[in-house]
């Protein structure tokens, strides 16, 4: 997970990148795409909204979600690795829904 800024809207977002080694696994990739599609249609006070998804220039699929520090679960984050800051180049596969 990364904290990022959606440049077109100057909006703080969270970015979930799929691990590179899983990106070549068709089943894992299909599951990731289903997660993007399904969660983009959900609306609940305890869920963050998926606003976009696509593939980074380096090949990893990603989800862009609303950023909400209050909604981050420490249990869910326990397995997340901490990465140094880096600029991610991403090409969107669809437009955000409004």
C-alpha positions as CSV (number, residue, x, y, z in Angstrom):
1,X,0.0,0.0,0.0
2,X,1.1,3.5,-0.8
3,X,-0.2,6.9,0.1
4,X,-0.3,9.0,-3.1
5,X,-1.8,12.1,-4.7
6,X,-4.1,11.7,-7.7
7,X,-2.6,14.5,-9.8
8,X,-5.7,15.4,-11.9
9,X,-7.8,16.0,-8.8
10,X,-5.0,16.9,-6.4
11,X,-6.5,14.4,-4.0
12,X,-4.9,12.1,-1.5
13,X,-5.5,8.4,-2.2
14,X,-4.2,5.0,-1.2
15,X,-2.7,2.8,-3.9
16,X,-2.6,-1.0,-3.6
17,X,-0.1,-2.7,-5.9
18,X,-0.2,-6.4,-6.6
19,X,3.1,-8.2,-6.0
20,X,5.1,-8.6,-9.2
21,X,5.4,-12.4,-8.8
22,X,1.6,-12.7,-8.6
23,X,0.9,-10.5,-11.6
24,X,2.0,-13.4,-13.9
25,X,-0.5,-15.8,-12.1
26,X,-3.7,-15.7,-14.2
27,X,-5.9,-16.8,-11.3
28,X,-4.4,-14.2,-8.9
29,X,-4.7,-11.5,-11.6
30,X,-8.4,-12.4,-12.3
31,X,-9.1,-12.2,-8.5
32,X,-7.4,-8.8,-8.3
33,X,-9.5,-7.5,-11.2
34,X,-12.7,-8.9,-9.6
35,X,-11.8,-7.2,-6.4
36,X,-11.4,-3.9,-8.3
37,X,-14.7,-4.3,-10.1
38,X,-16.8,-5.5,-7.1
39,X,-15.4,-3.0,-4.6
40,X,-15.8,-0.1,-6.9
41,X,-19.6,-0.7,-6.7
42,X,-19.8,-1.1,-2.9
43,X,-20.7,1.8,-0.6
44,X,-20.5,1.3,3.1
45,X,-19.2,3.5,6.0
46,X,-16.7,0.8,7.0
47,X,-15.2,0.4,3.5
48,X,-13.0,2.6,1.4
49,X,-14.2,3.3,-2.1
50,X,-12.1,2.1,-5.1
51,X,-11.9,5.0,-7.5
52,X,-9.6,3.6,-10.2
53,X,-7.5,0.7,-11.3
54,X,-4.9,0.0,-13.9
55,X,-1.4,-1.2,-14.5
56,X,1.9,0.5,-13.5
57,X,4.5,1.0,-16.2
58,X,6.6,-1.6,-14.4
59,X,3.8,-4.1,-14.9
60,X,2.1,-4.4,-11.5
61,X,-1.7,-4.1,-11.5
62,X,-3.0,-1.5,-8.9
63,X,-6.1,-0.3,-7.2
64,X,-6.6,3.4,-6.3
65,X,-8.8,3.9,-3.2
66,X,-10.0,6.8,-1.2
67,X,-7.5,7.6,1.5
68,X,-8.9,7.4,5.0
69,X,-6.5,7.1,7.9
70,X,-9.4,6.6,10.2
71,X,-10.6,3.5,8.3
72,X,-7.2,1.7,8.2
73,X,-7.4,-1.5,10.1
74,X,-4.3,-2.4,12.1
75,X,-5.1,-6.1,11.6
76,X,-5.3,-5.7,7.8
77,X,-2.1,-3.6,7.7
78,X,-0.1,-6.1,9.8
79,X,1.1,-8.0,6.7
80,X,1.9,-4.9,4.6
81,X,5.5,-4.2,3.8
82,X,6.8,-0.7,4.3
83,X,8.3,0.7,1.1
84,X,10.5,3.8,0.7
85,X,8.8,6.7,-1.2
86,X,9.0,6.4,-4.9
87,X,7.2,7.9,-7.8
88,X,4.8,5.5,-9.5
89,X,3.9,5.9,-13.1
90,X,0.5,4.5,-13.8
91,X,-1.8,4.4,-16.7
92,X,-5.5,4.3,-15.9
93,X,-7.7,1.6,-17.4
94,X,-10.9,3.4,-16.7
95,X,-12.1,6.8,-15.4
96,X,-13.1,7.3,-11.8
97,X,-16.9,7.0,-11.2
98,X,-18.8,9.9,-9.7
